[in-house]
Amino acid sequence: MQCGYVCIVLIIYLAHQAAASGSVFQHGVMSGAPLPDSVILWTRLTLPTMEGAFVVEYQVGSMKTRPDAVANIVAEGVASTSADVDYTVHVDVGGLDPYSVYYYQFRYRDEEQRVDFLSAVGKTMTSPLPGQHVEGLTLGTASHLEIKLCQRQLEIEMQAPGWMSCTTCFHLAAT
């Protein structure tokens, strides 16, 4: 799987789309720190009234049945968030298979309005076991500054015709 500046621009684009749609997951979803049996999942709530603690549900599955649904659930649970952590959600999902692709999604239930808000479906992968043979590996990286520059460029491009890639982001590849 190739990932680099295109993935970063796509993540920023999806976050921009979420913000425009009124989603409570305006910052999108991300994953990182893959180990052979676990990954860290991340999102952030943005609610009209940000007071107190909130509960967010998550699901991790081995398939995605349509753009907004996770299937073959292998892990699920709840996480809480509050002002102490800037309403971010960090979930350490364990018990996963090495070198495997997973899809994940967060859900926030607004009990007052009786509405469920779903995040975008994210895609992640666990790392291989030490010494496990892999066909190839692509690594991507971007600093906070590069992401901000990409985000600003994307905002400009979304207002103008055409879609250009962000040249300030880069990726490293090793095969």
C-alpha angles and dihedrals in degrees: 000000000000115000133164134100090353090058092047092050089047091051091050091046091051091048089050090050090050091051091049092050094055094247119161086226095068093150094056124221133292139180134202149144093069118195126177091267105024149034135193116240122201140190138145131225121227111188131170089242112036104188128124130359127318134199122224125189123213136194130194121196140171093232141042112215097189134351093281105035137075120210138189091039112215099169136016138162148128134275130188129221137186144164089284088074097029090256092292122144122216117183124184103206113196137177094062128141120256120259092006134137119236136180123215141186139184127219129198119193117208100204093189095055093030090230131137118215117201125199123223114278111260128204124216140163134213119230123254122260115267107278094012113142115245128184095223143333131217121194125194130194139175133170124231088256092053091050091050090049091048091048092051092047091048091051089053092046093049089057092049129056117266133036119250128183121245109254097193092071121075141179137217121220132192125178 
